[in-house]
Amino acid sequence: MLKDPKEILQEYWGYSDFKESQEEIITSILNKKDVLALLPTGGGKSICFQVPALVNDGICIVVSPLIALIKNQVDNLKSKGIKALALTGGISQDDVIDLLDNCLYGNYKFLYLSPERLQQDLVQNRIQEMNVNLVAIDEAHCISQWGNDFRPSYLTCSILRELAPKAPIIA
């Protein structure tokens, strides 16, 4: 039986209740709706995709722009006993294949990757084989061409709609 979001929040984060609009965002995701979540720094955006990913079977694909942010998120999840991994630069092709195999067969809950890594055929092909329960586009403001931190590769994140058509998307 799937767990209740508040039980997951308590078990892994030690909080008995959600902040502000977190519960509404999580409920929308669990109802298979796409969500654009606008929360302030420190507003608990990560919980908005991490909790529903833990409620459902499958893996959450998280696209994030910064290696340090990816490493921090993955380390934090691992410290809670949650299976997460990252595909960052500087990883050999064999290691990428091994990590993607872990996503398919190792009961991992989170795969973090950069938008540039998402452009690789190998990664795209393997995502199609995964049971993706949610797609999270972290730091989605990087999509805006009018911002000072525009990342052209973020424009290709839309491929995830094709690769995981049943998964809701949160940005």
DRENGU-40897 format. One record per residue: x, y, z of N, C-alpha, C in turn. Coordinates in Angstrom, 1 decimal. Layout:
BEGIN
{{X Y Z} {X Y Z} {X Y Z}}
...
***
This chain:
BEGIN
{{0.8 -1.2 0.0} {0.0 0.0 0.0} {0.9 1.3 0.0}}
{{0.5 2.2 -0.8} {1.3 3.5 -0.8} {1.1 4.3 0.4}}
{{2.2 5.0 0.8} {2.1 5.7 2.0} {1.5 7.1 1.8}}
{{1.0 7.6 2.9} {0.4 9.0 2.9} {1.6 10.0 2.8}}
{{1.4 11.1 2.1} {2.4 12.1 2.0} {2.9 12.6 3.3}}
{{2.0 12.8 4.3} {2.4 13.3 5.6} {3.2 12.3 6.4}}
{{2.9 11.0 6.2} {3.7 10.0 6.8} {5.2 10.0 6.3}}
{{5.3 10.2 5.0} {6.6 10.3 4.4} {7.3 11.5 4.8}}
{{6.6 12.7 4.9} {7.2 13.9 5.4} {7.8 13.7 6.8}}
{{7.0 13.0 7.7} {7.4 12.8 9.1} {8.6 11.8 9.1}}
{{8.4 10.7 8.4} {9.5 9.7 8.4} {10.8 10.2 8.0}}
{{10.9 10.9 6.9} {12.2 11.3 6.3} {12.7 12.7 6.6}}
{{11.7 13.6 6.9} {12.2 15.0 7.2} {11.8 15.4 8.6}}
{{11.1 14.6 9.3} {10.8 14.9 10.7} {9.8 16.0 10.9}}
{{9.0 16.4 9.9} {8.0 17.4 10.0} {6.6 16.8 10.1}}
{{5.7 17.3 10.9} {4.4 16.8 11.0} {3.4 17.4 10.0}}
{{3.8 18.6 9.4} {2.9 19.2 8.5} {3.7 20.0 7.4}}
{{3.0 20.2 6.3} {3.6 20.9 5.2} {3.6 22.4 5.4}}
{{4.5 23.1 4.8} {4.5 24.6 4.8} {3.6 25.1 3.7}}
{{3.0 26.2 4.0} {2.2 27.0 3.0} {1.6 26.2 1.9}}
{{2.0 26.3 0.7} {1.3 25.7 -0.5} {1.9 24.3 -0.8}}
{{2.8 23.7 0.0} {3.4 22.5 -0.4} {2.3 21.4 -0.6}}
{{1.4 21.3 0.3} {0.4 20.2 0.3} {-0.4 20.3 -1.0}}
{{-0.8 21.5 -1.4} {-1.6 21.7 -2.6} {-0.8 21.3 -3.8}}
{{0.5 21.6 -3.8} {1.3 21.2 -5.0} {1.5 19.7 -5.0}}
{{1.7 19.1 -3.9} {1.9 17.6 -3.8} {0.6 16.9 -4.2}}
{{-0.5 17.4 -3.8} {-1.8 16.8 -4.1} {-2.0 16.9 -5.6}}
{{-1.7 18.0 -6.2} {-1.8 18.1 -7.7} {-1.0 17.1 -8.4}}
{{0.2 16.9 -8.0} {1.1 16.0 -8.6} {0.6 14.6 -8.5}}
{{0.1 14.2 -7.3} {-0.4 12.9 -7.0} {-1.7 12.7 -7.9}}
{{-2.4 13.7 -8.3} {-3.5 13.6 -9.2} {-3.1 13.7 -10.6}}
{{-1.8 13.5 -10.9} {-1.2 13.4 -12.2} {-1.3 14.7 -13.0}}
{{-1.3 15.9 -12.3} {-1.4 17.2 -13.0} {0.0 17.8 -13.0}}
{{0.3 18.5 -14.1} {1.6 19.2 -14.2} {1.5 20.4 -13.3}}
{{2.6 20.8 -12.7} {2.6 21.9 -11.8} {3.8 22.9 -12.0}}
{{3.5 24.2 -12.0} {4.5 25.2 -11.9} {4.5 25.7 -10.5}}
{{5.5 25.4 -9.7} {5.6 25.8 -8.3} {6.5 27.0 -8.1}}
{{5.9 28.1 -7.7} {6.7 29.3 -7.4} {6.8 29.5 -5.9}}
{{7.9 29.2 -5.3} {8.1 29.3 -3.9} {9.4 30.1 -3.6}}
{{9.5 30.8 -2.5} {10.7 31.6 -2.2} {11.8 30.7 -1.8}}
{{13.0 31.2 -1.9} {14.2 30.5 -1.4} {13.9 30.0 0.0}}
{{14.2 28.7 0.2} {13.9 28.1 1.6} {12.5 27.8 1.8}}
{{11.7 27.9 0.7} {10.2 27.6 0.8} {9.9 26.1 0.7}}
{{10.9 25.2 0.6} {10.6 23.8 0.5} {10.2 23.3 -0.8}}
{{10.8 23.8 -1.9} {10.4 23.3 -3.2} {10.8 21.9 -3.5}}
{{12.0 21.4 -3.0} {12.4 20.1 -3.2} {11.4 19.1 -2.6}}
{{10.9 19.4 -1.4} {9.9 18.5 -0.8} {8.7 18.3 -1.7}}
{{8.4 19.3 -2.5} {7.2 19.3 -3.4} {7.3 18.2 -4.4}}
{{8.6 17.8 -4.8} {8.7 16.7 -5.8} {9.2 15.5 -5.1}}
{{10.0 15.6 -4.0} {10.5 14.4 -3.4} {9.5 13.6 -2.7}}
{{8.5 14.2 -2.0} {7.5 13.5 -1.3} {6.6 12.7 -2.3}}
{{6.0 13.3 -3.3} {5.2 12.5 -4.2} {6.0 11.4 -5.0}}
{{7.3 11.6 -5.2} {8.1 10.6 -5.8} {8.2 9.4 -4.9}}
{{8.2 9.6 -3.6} {8.3 8.5 -2.7} {7.0 7.9 -2.4}}
{{5.9 8.6 -2.7} {4.5 8.0 -2.5} {4.3 6.9 -3.6}}
{{4.7 7.2 -4.8} {4.4 6.3 -5.9} {5.6 5.4 -6.3}}
{{5.2 4.2 -6.9} {6.3 3.3 -7.4} {7.0 4.1 -8.6}}
{{8.2 3.7 -8.8} {9.0 4.2 -9.9} {10.0 5.2 -9.5}}
{{10.6 5.9 -10.5} {11.7 6.8 -10.3} {11.3 8.2 -10.7}}
{{11.9 9.2 -10.0} {11.7 10.6 -10.4} {12.9 11.1 -11.1}}
{{12.8 11.7 -12.3} {13.9 12.3 -13.0} {13.9 13.7 -12.6}}
{{15.1 14.2 -12.1} {15.2 15.6 -11.7} {16.3 16.2 -12.6}}
{{15.9 17.3 -13.3} {16.9 18.0 -14.1} {17.3 19.2 -13.3}}
{{18.6 19.4 -13.1} {19.1 20.5 -12.3} {20.3 21.1 -13.0}}
{{20.6 22.4 -12.8} {21.6 23.0 -13.6} {23.0 23.0 -12.9}}
{{23.1 22.7 -11.7} {24.4 22.9 -11.0} {24.8 21.6 -10.3}}
{{26.1 21.2 -10.6} {26.6 20.0 -10.1} {26.6 20.0 -8.5}}
{{26.9 21.2 -8.0} {27.0 21.3 -6.5} {25.6 21.1 -5.9}}
{{24.5 21.6 -6.6} {23.2 21.4 -6.1} {22.7 20.0 -6.3}}
{{23.1 19.3 -7.4} {22.8 17.9 -7.6} {23.4 17.1 -6.5}}
{{24.7 17.3 -6.3} {25.5 16.6 -5.3} {24.8 16.7 -3.9}}
{{24.5 18.0 -3.5} {23.9 18.2 -2.2} {22.5 17.5 -2.1}}
{{21.7 17.6 -3.1} {20.4 16.9 -3.1} {20.6 15.4 -2.9}}
{{21.4 14.8 -3.8} {21.6 13.3 -3.7} {22.2 12.9 -2.4}}
{{23.2 13.6 -1.9} {23.8 13.3 -0.6} {22.7 13.4 0.5}}
{{21.9 14.4 0.5} {20.8 14.6 1.5} {19.8 13.4 1.4}}
{{19.4 13.0 0.2} {18.5 11.9 0.1} {19.2 10.6 0.6}}
{{20.4 10.4 0.2} {21.1 9.2 0.7} {21.2 9.1 2.2}}
{{21.5 10.3 2.8} {21.6 10.4 4.3} {20.3 10.0 5.0}}
{{19.2 10.0 4.3} {17.9 9.7 4.8} {17.5 8.2 4.4}}
{{18.4 7.5 3.7} {18.2 6.2 3.4} {17.4 6.0 2.1}}
{{17.3 7.1 1.3} {16.6 7.1 0.0} {17.6 6.9 -1.1}}
{{17.3 6.0 -2.0} {18.2 5.6 -3.1} {18.1 6.7 -4.2}}
{{19.2 7.4 -4.4} {19.3 8.5 -5.4} {20.7 8.4 -6.0}}
{{20.8 8.8 -7.3} {22.0 8.9 -7.9} {22.1 10.1 -8.9}}
{{23.3 10.4 -9.3} {23.5 11.6 -10.2} {24.3 11.2 -11.4}}
{{23.9 11.8 -12.5} {24.7 11.7 -13.8} {25.2 13.0 -14.0}}
{{26.5 13.2 -13.7} {27.1 14.5 -13.9} {28.3 14.3 -14.9}}
{{28.9 15.4 -15.2} {30.0 15.3 -16.2} {31.2 14.6 -15.6}}
{{32.1 14.2 -16.5} {33.3 13.5 -16.1} {33.1 12.0 -15.7}}
{{32.0 11.4 -16.1} {31.7 10.0 -15.8} {31.9 9.3 -17.1}}
{{32.7 8.2 -17.0} {32.9 7.4 -18.2} {31.7 6.8 -18.8}}
{{31.7 6.4 -20.1} {30.5 5.8 -20.7} {30.1 4.5 -20.0}}
{{31.1 3.7 -19.6} {30.7 2.5 -18.9} {30.0 2.8 -17.6}}
{{30.5 3.8 -16.9} {29.9 4.2 -15.6} {28.5 4.7 -15.8}}
{{28.3 5.5 -16.9} {27.0 6.0 -17.2} {26.0 4.8 -17.4}}
{{26.5 3.8 -18.2} {25.6 2.7 -18.4} {25.3 1.9 -17.1}}
{{26.3 1.8 -16.3} {26.1 1.1 -15.0} {25.1 1.9 -14.1}}
{{25.2 3.2 -14.1} {24.3 4.0 -13.3} {22.9 4.0 -13.8}}
{{22.7 4.0 -15.2} {21.4 3.9 -15.8} {20.8 2.5 -15.5}}
{{21.6 1.5 -15.5} {21.2 0.1 -15.2} {20.6 0.1 -13.8}}
{{21.3 0.8 -12.9} {20.9 0.9 -11.5} {19.5 1.5 -11.4}}
{{19.2 2.5 -12.2} {17.9 3.2 -12.3} {16.9 2.2 -12.7}}
{{17.2 1.3 -13.7} {16.2 0.4 -14.2} {16.0 -0.8 -13.3}}
{{17.0 -1.3 -12.6} {16.9 -2.5 -11.9} {17.3 -2.4 -10.4}}
{{17.7 -1.3 -9.9} {18.1 -1.2 -8.6} {17.2 -0.5 -7.6}}
{{15.9 -0.3 -8.0} {14.9 0.3 -7.1} {15.3 1.7 -6.6}}
{{15.9 2.4 -7.5} {16.3 3.8 -7.2} {15.0 4.7 -7.3}}
{{15.0 5.8 -6.4} {13.8 6.7 -6.4} {14.1 8.0 -7.2}}
{{15.4 8.3 -7.3} {15.7 9.6 -7.9} {16.9 9.5 -8.8}}
{{16.8 10.1 -10.0} {17.9 10.2 -11.0} {18.0 11.7 -11.2}}
{{19.1 12.3 -10.8} {19.5 13.7 -11.0} {20.4 13.8 -12.2}}
{{20.1 14.7 -13.1} {21.0 15.0 -14.2} {20.9 16.4 -14.7}}
{{21.9 16.8 -15.4} {21.9 18.2 -16.0} {21.1 18.2 -17.3}}
{{20.7 19.3 -17.8} {20.0 19.4 -19.0} {20.9 19.0 -20.2}}
{{22.2 19.2 -20.1} {23.1 18.8 -21.1} {23.2 17.2 -21.2}}
{{23.2 16.6 -20.0} {23.2 15.1 -20.0} {22.0 14.5 -20.6}}
{{20.9 15.2 -20.4} {19.6 14.8 -21.0} {19.6 14.7 -22.5}}
{{20.5 15.5 -23.1} {20.5 15.5 -24.6} {21.2 14.3 -25.2}}
{{21.8 13.4 -24.4} {22.5 12.2 -24.9} {21.5 11.1 -25.3}}
{{21.7 10.5 -26.4} {20.8 9.4 -26.9} {20.7 8.3 -25.9}}
{{21.8 7.9 -25.3} {21.9 6.8 -24.4} {20.9 7.1 -23.2}}
{{21.0 8.3 -22.6} {20.2 8.7 -21.5} {18.7 8.7 -21.9}}
{{18.4 9.3 -23.0} {17.1 9.3 -23.5} {16.5 7.9 -23.7}}
{{17.2 7.1 -24.3} {16.8 5.7 -24.5} {16.5 5.0 -23.2}}
{{17.4 5.1 -22.3} {17.2 4.4 -21.0} {16.0 5.0 -20.2}}
{{15.8 6.3 -20.3} {14.7 6.9 -19.6} {13.4 6.3 -20.1}}
{{13.3 6.1 -21.4} {12.1 5.5 -22.0} {11.8 4.1 -21.4}}
{{12.8 3.4 -20.9} {12.7 2.1 -20.3} {12.3 2.1 -18.9}}
{{12.5 3.3 -18.2} {12.3 3.4 -16.8} {10.8 3.6 -16.5}}
{{10.4 3.2 -15.3} {9.1 3.5 -14.7} {9.2 4.9 -14.1}}
{{9.0 5.9 -14.9} {9.1 7.3 -14.4} {7.8 7.7 -13.7}}
{{7.9 8.1 -12.5} {6.6 8.5 -11.8} {6.5 10.0 -11.7}}
{{7.6 10.8 -12.0} {7.5 12.2 -11.9} {8.7 12.8 -12.6}}
{{8.6 13.9 -13.3} {9.7 14.7 -13.8} {9.7 16.0 -13.1}}
{{10.9 16.3 -12.6} {11.1 17.6 -11.9} {12.1 18.4 -12.6}}
{{11.7 19.6 -13.0} {12.7 20.6 -13.6} {13.0 21.6 -12.6}}
{{14.2 21.4 -11.9} {14.6 22.2 -10.8} {15.3 23.5 -11.4}}
{{15.1 24.6 -10.7} {15.7 25.9 -11.1} {15.2 26.2 -12.5}}
{{13.9 26.1 -12.7} {13.2 26.3 -14.0} {13.4 27.7 -14.5}}
{{13.8 28.6 -13.7} {14.0 30.0 -14.2} {15.1 30.0 -15.2}}
{{16.0 29.0 -15.2} {17.0 28.9 -16.2} {16.5 28.8 -17.7}}
{{15.2 28.5 -17.8} {14.6 28.4 -19.1} {14.4 29.8 -19.7}}
{{14.3 30.8 -18.9} {13.9 32.1 -19.4} {15.1 32.8 -20.1}}
{{14.9 33.1 -21.4} {16.0 33.8 -22.2} {16.2 35.2 -21.7}}
{{15.3 35.7 -20.9} {15.5 37.1 -20.4} {16.2 37.1 -19.1}}
{{16.6 36.0 -18.5} {17.3 36.0 -17.2} {18.8 36.0 -17.5}}
{{19.5 36.3 -16.4} {21.0 36.4 -16.5} {21.6 35.0 -16.5}}
{{20.8 34.0 -16.2} {21.4 32.6 -16.0} {20.7 31.6 -17.0}}
{{20.3 32.1 -18.2} {19.7 31.3 -19.2} {20.6 30.2 -19.7}}
{{20.0 29.0 -19.7} {20.8 27.8 -20.2} {20.0 27.3 -21.4}}
{{20.6 27.5 -22.6} {19.9 27.0 -23.8} {19.5 25.5 -23.7}}
{{20.3 24.7 -23.1} {20.0 23.3 -23.0} {18.7 23.0 -22.3}}
{{18.3 24.0 -21.4} {17.0 23.8 -20.7} {15.8 23.7 -21.7}}
{{16.0 24.3 -22.9} {14.9 24.3 -23.8} {14.6 22.9 -24.3}}
{{15.6 22.0 -24.2} {15.4 20.6 -24.7} {14.7 19.7 -23.6}}
{{14.4 20.3 -22.4} {13.8 19.5 -21.4} {12.4 19.0 -21.8}}
{{11.8 19.6 -22.8} {10.5 19.2 -23.3} {10.5 17.8 -23.8}}
{{11.7 17.2 -24.2} {11.8 15.9 -24.6} {11.3 14.9 -23.6}}
{{11.4 15.3 -22.3} {10.9 14.4 -21.3} {9.4 14.1 -21.4}}
{{8.6 15.0 -22.0} {7.2 14.7 -22.2} {7.1 13.5 -23.1}}
{{7.9 13.4 -24.1} {7.9 12.2 -25.0} {8.5 11.0 -24.4}}
{{9.6 11.1 -23.6} {10.2 10.0 -23.0} {9.4 9.4 -21.9}}
{{8.7 10.2 -21.2} {7.9 9.7 -20.0} {6.5 10.3 -20.1}}
{{5.7 9.9 -21.1} {4.4 10.6 -21.4} {3.4 10.5 -20.2}}
{{3.5 9.5 -19.4} {2.5 9.3 -18.3} {2.9 10.1 -17.0}}
{{4.1 10.5 -16.9} {4.6 11.1 -15.7} {4.2 12.6 -15.7}}
{{3.6 13.1 -14.5} {3.4 14.5 -14.4} {4.8 15.3 -14.3}}
{{4.7 16.6 -14.7} {6.0 17.4 -14.6} {5.8 18.5 -13.6}}
{{6.8 18.7 -12.8} {6.8 19.9 -11.9} {8.0 20.7 -12.3}}
{{7.8 22.0 -12.4} {8.9 22.9 -12.6} {8.9 23.9 -11.5}}
***
